[in-house]
Amino acid sequence: MFSKQLEYSYLMYMYLKENPEKYIYSDDIIEKTDVPKRWGRMLLSNMVSKGLIISKKGRGFMFVEKEMSFWEFYVLTEETSKNQSGNFNQIITDKNEKRYQSILLKIGMKVQNEMMNIKI
């Protein structure tokens, strides 16, 4: 249901949150969280650009203290989440397709509400 991008970002974010007192090098974060190197650096940079964490050249990455729901984290880390909202606007003609899409929409809304209630 959720992407590896979200999973890996969450693991690294929580590692930084558990170690907020210092900057940590990307290789150390990647090693401690078992995130593949090819993903790790890219996702860390993405989190910096979204303001979730900070970085200083030569010092590494550091946690930024802020209150945030899992939904907010999801929206910031999932680049594809912007495109997903448009998928519900397609024209559906078949009765069963409409029903299926309605079910998926209801499930999605419940999941979104739960994600908004989870603080990270």
C-alpha positions as CSV (number, residue, x, y, z in Angstrom):
1,M,0.0,0.0,0.0
2,F,2.8,2.4,0.8
3,S,6.0,2.9,-1.1
4,K,9.6,2.0,-0.2
5,Q,10.3,5.8,-0.5
6,L,8.0,6.5,2.4
7,E,9.3,3.5,4.4
8,Y,13.0,4.5,4.0
9,S,12.3,8.2,4.6
10,Y,10.4,7.3,7.8
11,L,13.2,5.0,9.1
12,M,15.9,7.6,8.5
13,Y,13.7,10.4,9.9
14,M,13.0,8.5,13.1
15,Y,16.7,7.6,13.5
16,L,17.5,11.3,13.4
17,K,14.7,12.1,15.8
18,E,16.1,9.5,18.2
19,N,19.5,11.2,18.0
20,P,18.6,14.9,17.9
21,E,21.7,16.2,19.7
22,K,24.2,16.1,16.8
23,Y,24.7,16.0,13.0
24,I,25.0,12.5,11.6
25,Y,26.7,11.6,8.3
26,S,24.5,10.1,5.6
27,D,26.6,6.9,5.5
28,D,26.0,6.4,9.2
29,I,22.2,7.0,8.9
30,I,22.0,4.6,6.0
31,E,24.0,1.9,7.8
32,K,22.0,2.2,11.0
33,T,18.6,2.0,9.2
34,D,19.5,-0.6,6.6
35,V,18.3,1.7,3.8
36,P,19.9,0.9,0.4
37,K,22.7,3.5,-0.4
38,R,21.2,4.2,-3.8
39,W,18.0,5.4,-2.0
40,G,19.4,6.9,1.2
41,R,21.3,9.9,0.0
42,M,18.5,10.9,-2.4
43,L,15.8,10.6,0.2
44,L,17.8,12.5,2.8
45,S,18.3,15.3,0.3
46,N,14.5,15.2,-0.5
47,M,13.7,15.5,3.3
48,V,16.1,18.5,3.5
49,S,14.4,20.2,0.6
50,K,11.0,19.7,2.2
51,G,12.2,21.1,5.6
52,L,11.8,17.9,7.5
53,I,15.5,17.8,8.4
54,I,18.5,20.1,8.0
55,S,22.0,19.4,6.7
56,K,25.4,21.1,6.8
57,K,28.1,20.3,4.3
58,G,30.8,18.3,5.9
59,R,28.8,17.7,9.1
60,G,25.8,15.6,8.0
61,F,22.1,15.7,8.7
62,M,20.1,16.7,11.8
63,F,16.5,16.4,13.1
64,V,14.3,19.5,13.1
65,E,11.9,19.6,16.1
66,K,8.4,20.1,14.9
67,E,5.0,18.5,15.5
68,M,3.8,16.6,12.5
69,S,1.2,13.9,11.7
70,F,2.1,10.8,9.7
71,W,-0.2,12.2,6.9
72,E,1.9,15.4,6.7
73,F,5.0,13.3,6.6
74,Y,3.5,11.2,3.9
75,V,2.5,14.2,1.7
76,L,6.0,15.8,2.1
77,T,7.9,12.6,1.3
78,E,5.8,11.0,-1.4
79,E,6.3,12.9,-4.6
80,T,3.5,10.8,-6.3
81,S,0.9,11.9,-3.7
82,K,0.3,15.0,-5.7
83,N,-0.7,13.0,-8.7
84,Q,-2.9,10.5,-6.9
85,S,-5.7,12.9,-6.2
86,G,-6.3,13.3,-10.0
87,N,-7.0,9.6,-10.4
88,F,-10.4,9.9,-8.9
89,N,-11.6,12.3,-11.5
90,Q,-11.5,9.9,-14.4
91,I,-14.7,9.1,-16.2
92,I,-16.0,5.7,-15.1
93,T,-18.9,4.3,-17.1
94,D,-19.3,0.7,-15.8
95,K,-21.6,0.3,-12.7
96,N,-19.2,-2.2,-11.0
97,E,-16.2,0.0,-11.8
98,K,-18.0,3.0,-10.1
99,R,-18.8,0.9,-7.1
100,Y,-15.2,-0.4,-6.9
101,Q,-13.8,3.1,-7.1
102,S,-16.3,4.3,-4.5
103,I,-15.1,1.6,-2.1
104,L,-11.4,2.5,-2.7
105,L,-12.2,6.2,-2.1
106,K,-13.9,5.4,1.2
107,I,-11.0,3.2,2.3
108,G,-8.5,5.9,1.2
109,M,-10.4,8.5,3.2
110,K,-10.3,6.4,6.3
111,V,-6.6,5.7,6.0
112,Q,-6.0,9.4,5.5
113,N,-7.9,10.2,8.6
114,E,-6.0,7.7,10.6
115,M,-2.7,9.0,9.3
116,M,-3.7,12.5,10.3
117,N,-4.2,11.3,13.9
118,I,-0.8,9.6,14.2
119,K,1.8,12.0,15.5
120,I,5.4,11.3,14.7
